[in-house]
């Protein structure tokens, strides 16, 4: 009993330490590391809608009247460009922005208008490029304002006429894209389409109105917002797709490792009884050390490789050592038995963590498979004879 307790303590210590290390790195990734990633690879994109201010023609621009846009059609074509730092993947993306706007003059007189398109992003950080500004389909000089944080156009709109504005640019972002309508003005004919290539899972940032329609394909997702009128502006946007959070998965795997280890010890004890060769007092801690170090190796290799590469390298590599060692201890037992033990206590519990939506089903299927296997073995004459011999020997020792 003491070797089992010692082995359990070894597994618990190793896996809890690596789980704590992974979680602390996750906290670090949410703070300092995230800041470093933003400095190098972009930042969350927050694009305000343009604003329009007007006065009657011929008057001084002292008391400007805020005017709603008569049309806002925005298209964002994004392509995921994931960034990996240690165990953490960040949802980087490159995107093309196209905004088509219209300003109508509803007054019975001409108006002088100031059309302002804010550019509040750090242009060096997001690598903004290929900026175009078109008025009624014709290129217009880029007037960036004194602080170079907005596009500005001033001109006249005759009564009953409408001016068309088109803005295009390319940039990169991180984690999310948000388009903010002016909350103080009604919004008319609003359409936003966000197409994402390279990801199929998404979410919405806090305070964002969910999409009117969502479409998915093998290449990515498309989200559409479509409103004929809104009494006041809202926030539209999306939390860009992310890869599986392997840091969280590795931490969860490690914290749960003690349970499959107990199953492994129980199965090894059964084999020891079968072959009349129980594990020595020092062999159970050796099994525990090998089992626990598998999770440590997965965590550290995943920091340099992808999880998809680190997991099989660790499990197959240390599994080969496990099978070879036990084959020398119990040479009569086929190697496929030890391989099955390793797979049952390592691969299946890992699958239960990775496939988070099917965890209960996977554990249930594994337990049922073990129960059905035990029922099948109990019908074999060789197994029944071995059990009867073991019972007879135990009865002799007791008497």
C-alpha positions in Angstrom: 0.0 0.0 0.0 2.8 2.4 0.8 4.3 2.3 -2.7 0.9 3.2 -4.2 0.6 6.1 -1.8 4.2 7.2 -2.7 3.4 6.9 -6.5 0.2 8.9 -6.1 2.1 11.6 -4.2 4.7 11.8 -7.0 2.1 12.1 -9.8 0.1 14.6 -7.8 3.2 16.7 -7.1 4.5 16.7 -10.7 1.1 17.5 -12.3 0.1 20.1 -9.8 3.4 21.9 -10.2 3.2 21.9 -14.0 -0.5 22.9 -13.9 0.4 25.9 -11.6 3.2 26.9 -13.9 1.0 26.8 -17.0 -1.7 28.8 -15.2 0.8 31.5 -14.0 2.0 31.8 -17.6 -1.6 32.2 -18.7 -2.0 35.1 -16.3 1.2 36.5 -17.7 -0.1 36.0 -21.2 -3.2 38.1 -20.3 -1.1 41.0 -19.1 2.6 41.7 -19.9 2.8 39.2 -22.7 -0.4 40.5 -24.4 1.1 44.0 -24.3 4.2 42.8 -26.0 2.2 41.0 -28.7 0.1 44.2 -29.3 3.3 46.2 -29.8 4.6 43.8 -32.4 1.6 42.4 -34.1 -1.3 44.8 -33.8 -4.0 45.6 -31.3 -7.8 45.2 -31.0 -9.4 47.4 -33.8 -11.9 50.0 -32.7 -13.2 52.0 -35.7 -15.7 54.8 -35.0 -18.1 55.7 -37.7 -17.6 59.0 -39.5 -19.3 62.2 -38.3 -20.9 65.0 -40.3 -21.3 68.6 -39.2 -23.1 71.2 -41.3 -24.1 74.9 -41.4 -26.1 76.8 -44.0 -23.9 77.9 -46.9 -22.4 81.3 -46.4 -22.4 81.3 -42.6 -19.4 80.9 -40.4 -18.5 77.5 -39.0 -19.2 78.5 -35.4 -22.4 76.5 -34.6 -22.2 73.2 -36.4 -25.2 71.0 -36.6 -24.6 67.2 -36.3 -26.1 65.3 -39.2 -26.8 61.6 -39.5 -25.4 59.7 -42.4 -28.0 58.6 -44.9 -26.1 55.4 -45.7 -23.3 53.3 -44.0 -22.2 50.2 -45.9 -19.0 48.7 -44.4 -17.2 45.6 -45.5 -14.3 44.0 -43.6 -12.5 41.1 -45.2 -10.2 39.5 -42.6 -7.7 36.6 -42.8 -6.5 35.0 -39.6 -2.8 35.2 -38.9 -2.4 33.5 -35.5 0.6 34.5 -33.4 2.1 32.1 -30.9 4.1 33.0 -27.8 4.9 30.1 -25.6 1.8 28.1 -24.9 -0.5 30.9 -25.9 -2.0 31.6 -29.3 -3.2 35.1 -30.1 -5.8 35.8 -32.7 -4.0 38.0 -35.1 -5.7 39.0 -38.4 -5.0 41.0 -41.5 -8.0 42.9 -43.0 -9.2 45.1 -45.7 -11.7 47.8 -44.7 -14.1 49.4 -47.2 -16.6 52.0 -46.0 -19.2 53.5 -48.3 -21.1 56.5 -46.9 -23.7 58.9 -48.2 -24.6 62.3 -46.9 -27.9 63.8 -48.1 -29.0 67.5 -47.8 -32.5 67.5 -46.4 -32.7 71.3 -46.1 -34.3 73.7 -48.5 -31.0 75.5 -48.9 -27.4 74.6 -49.7 -25.2 73.5 -46.7 -21.5 73.5 -46.0 -20.4 70.2 -44.6 -17.4 68.8 -42.7 -17.1 65.1 -43.1 -14.7 63.5 -40.6 -13.5 59.9 -40.6 -11.7 59.1 -37.4 -8.4 57.1 -37.5 -7.8 56.6 -33.8 -5.5 53.5 -34.2 -1.8 53.6 -33.8 -0.9 53.4 -37.5 2.6 52.1 -36.8 1.2 49.4 -34.6 -1.5 48.1 -36.9 0.6 48.8 -40.1 -2.2 50.8 -41.8 -1.5 51.0 -45.6 -3.1 51.7 -48.9 -5.4 54.4 -47.6 -7.8 55.7 -50.2 -10.4 58.4 -50.0 -12.9 58.9 -52.8 -15.6 61.6 -53.2 -18.4 60.6 -55.6 -16.1 57.9 -57.0 -13.2 60.2 -57.6 -9.9 60.1 -55.6 -9.6 63.0 -53.1 -6.4 64.3 -51.5 -5.9 62.8 -48.0 -6.3 65.7 -45.5 -5.4 64.1 -42.2 -6.0 67.0 -39.8 -3.5 68.7 -37.6 -3.0 65.6 -35.4 -3.1 63.2 -38.4 -5.8 61.1 -36.7 -8.7 61.6 -39.0 -9.6 62.1 -42.7 -11.3 65.5 -43.2 -13.4 66.8 -46.2 -15.1 70.1 -46.3 -17.4 71.2 -49.1 -20.8 72.2 -50.2 -23.9 70.0 -50.8 -26.7 71.7 -52.8 -30.2 71.3 -51.6 -31.7 67.9 -52.5 -28.3 66.5 -53.4 -26.3 63.6 -51.9 -22.5 63.2 -51.7 -20.9 59.8 -51.7 -17.8 59.0 -49.7 -15.6 55.8 -49.9 -12.8 55.0 -47.6 -10.5 52.0 -48.0 -7.4 50.8 -46.1 -5.5 47.8 -45.1 -4.3 47.0 -41.6 -3.8 44.3 -39.0 -5.4 43.6 -35.7 -5.5 41.4 -32.7 -8.5 39.6 -31.1 -11.4 41.8 -32.1 -12.8 44.3 -34.6 -15.4 46.8 -33.5 -17.3 49.4 -35.5 -18.9 52.1 -33.3 -21.9 54.1 -34.5 -22.5 57.5 -33.0 -24.8 56.9 -30.0 -26.2 60.5 -30.1 -27.6 60.2 -33.6 -30.0 57.9 -35.5 -28.4 55.6 -38.0 -29.9 54.9 -41.5 -29.3 52.1 -43.9 -26.6 50.5 -41.9 -24.8 47.4 -43.3 -21.7 45.7 -41.9 -20.3 42.6 -43.3 -17.3 40.9 -41.6 -15.8 37.9 -43.5 -13.2 35.9 -41.8 -11.0 33.3 -43.5 -9.0 30.8 -41.4 -11.3 30.4 -38.4 -14.7 29.0 -37.6 -15.4 29.9 -34.0 -16.2 33.5 -32.8 -17.7 35.5 -30.1 -18.9 39.1 -29.5 -17.0 41.7 -27.4 -18.9 43.1 -24.4 -21.5 45.7 -25.4 -21.7 44.7 -29.0 -24.9 43.9 -30.8 -24.9 40.4 -32.2 -25.0 39.8 -36.0 -28.3 39.7 -37.9 -27.1 36.7 -39.9 -24.2 34.3 -39.6 -22.9 32.0 -42.3 -20.2 29.3 -42.1 -18.2 27.5 -44.8 -15.1 25.3 -44.9 -12.9 28.4 -45.3 -14.3 30.6 -42.5 -17.3 32.6 -41.3 -19.4 35.5 -42.5 -21.3 37.9 -40.2 -23.8 40.5 -41.3 -25.5 43.3 -39.6 -28.4 45.0 -41.6 -30.6 47.8 -40.2 -32.8 50.1 -42.2 -33.0 52.5 -39.3 -31.7 52.8 -35.7 -32.9 55.4 -33.3 -29.5 55.6 -31.8 -26.1 54.2 -32.6 -24.8 50.9 -31.3 -21.6 49.0 -31.3 -21.1 46.3 -33.9 -18.3 43.8 -34.2 -16.8 40.4 -33.5 -14.3 38.7 -31.3 -12.1 37.0 -33.9 -11.7 33.2 -34.0 -9.2 31.6 -31.7 -7.4 28.3 -31.7 -8.0 26.0 -28.9 -6.5 27.4 -25.7 -3.9 24.7 -25.3 -2.5 26.3 -22.1 -5.8 25.8 -20.4 -6.2 22.3 -21.9 -2.7 21.2 -20.7 -3.4 22.6 -17.2 -6.7 20.7 -17.0 -5.1 17.5 -18.2 -2.4 17.8 -15.5 -4.9 18.5 -12.7 -6.9 15.4 -13.7 -3.9 13.1 -14.2 -4.2 11.5 -10.7 -7.4 9.7 -11.6 -6.1 7.8 -14.7 -2.9 7.0 -12.8 -5.0 5.2 -10.1 -6.6 3.2 -12.9 -3.2 2.4 -14.4 -1.9 1.1 -11.0 -5.0 -1.0 -10.5 -4.5 -2.6 -13.9 -0.8 -3.2 -13.3 -1.7 -4.8 -9.9 -4.1 -7.2 -11.8 -1.4 -8.1 -14.2 1.0 -8.7 -11.3 -1.4 -11.1 -9.7 -1.9 -12.9 -13.0 1.8 -13.4 -13.5 2.6 -13.9 -9.8 5.0 -11.0 -10.2 3.6 -7.9 -8.3 5.5 -4.6 -8.7 8.3 -4.2 -6.2 8.1 -1.4 -3.7 10.4 0.8 -5.8 8.7 0.0 -9.2 5.4 1.7 -8.5 7.1 5.1 -7.8 9.1 4.6 -11.0 5.8 4.1 -13.0 4.4 7.2 -11.3 7.5 9.3 -12.2 7.2 8.2 -15.8 3.5 8.9 -15.9 3.8 12.4 -14.3 6.8 13.4 -16.4 4.7 12.8 -19.5 2.6 15.9 -18.7 5.6 17.9 -17.8 7.2 17.1 -21.2 3.9 17.9 -23.0 3.8 21.3 -21.4 7.4 22.3 -22.1 7.5 20.9 -25.7 4.2 22.7 -26.5 6.0 26.0 -25.7 8.3 25.4 -28.6 6.2 23.2 -30.9 2.5 23.0 -31.5 0.4 20.9 -29.1 -0.5 18.6 -32.0 3.3 17.8 -32.3 4.2 17.9 -28.7 1.5 15.6 -27.4 2.3 12.6 -29.7 6.1 13.0 -29.2 5.7 12.9 -25.5 3.1 10.2 -25.2 4.6 7.9 -27.8 8.2 8.5 -26.6 7.5 7.8 -22.9 5.0 5.2 -23.8 7.6 3.2 -25.7 9.8 3.3 -22.5 6.8 2.2 -20.4 6.0 -0.7 -22.7 9.7 -1.8 -23.0 10.2 -1.7 -19.3 7.1 -3.7 -18.4 7.8 -6.2 -21.1 11.0 -7.1 -19.3 9.3 -7.3 -16.0 6.5 -9.5 -17.4 7.8 -11.2 -20.5 4.9 -13.6 -20.8 2.5 -10.8 -21.3 2.0 -9.6 -25.0 3.3 -6.0 -25.6 -0.1 -5.0 -27.0 -1.5 -5.4 -23.4 0.9 -2.7 -22.1 0.2 -0.5 -25.2 -3.5 -0.8 -24.4 -2.9 0.2 -20.8 -0.9 3.3 -21.8 -3.5 4.3 -24.4 -6.4 3.8 -22.0 -4.9 5.8 -19.2 -3.2 8.5 -21.3 -4.8 9.0 -24.7 -8.5 8.6 -23.8 -8.4 11.0 -20.8 -6.6 13.5 -23.0 -9.2 13.2 -25.7 -11.8 13.9 -23.0 -10.2 17.2 -22.2 -9.5 18.3 -25.8 -13.1 17.5 -27.0 -14.6 19.6 -24.2 -18.1 19.2 -25.4 -18.0 15.4 -25.2 -16.1 14.9 -22.0 -18.8 13.0 -20.2 -19.6 10.8 -23.2 -15.9 9.9 -23.7 -15.5 8.9 -20.0 -18.8 6.9 -20.2 -17.7 5.1 -23.3 -14.3 4.3 -21.7 -15.9 2.9 -18.5 -18.4 0.9 -20.5 -15.6 -0.5 -22.7 -13.8 -1.6 -19.5 -16.9 -3.2 -18.1 -17.8 -5.0 -21.3 -14.2 -6.2 -21.5 -14.3 -7.5 -17.9 -17.6 -9.3 -18.7 -16.1 -10.9 -21.8 -13.0 -12.1 -19.9 -15.1 -13.5 -17.1 -16.6 -16.0 -19.6 -13.2 -17.5 -20.6 -12.2 -20.8 -19.0 -8.5 -19.7 -18.5 -9.6 -16.5 -16.7 -12.1 -18.3 -14.6 -9.5 -21.0 -13.7 -7.0 -18.3 -12.7 -9.6 -16.6 -10.5 -10.5 -19.9 -8.9 -6.9 -20.7 -8.2 -6.3 -17.3 -6.8 -9.4 -17.7 -4.5 -8.1 -21.1 -3.4 -4.7 -19.8 -2.6 -6.1 -16.9 -0.7 -8.4 -19.3 1.3 -5.4 -21.5 2.1 -3.4 -18.5 3.4 -6.3 -17.4 5.5 -6.8 -20.8 7.1 
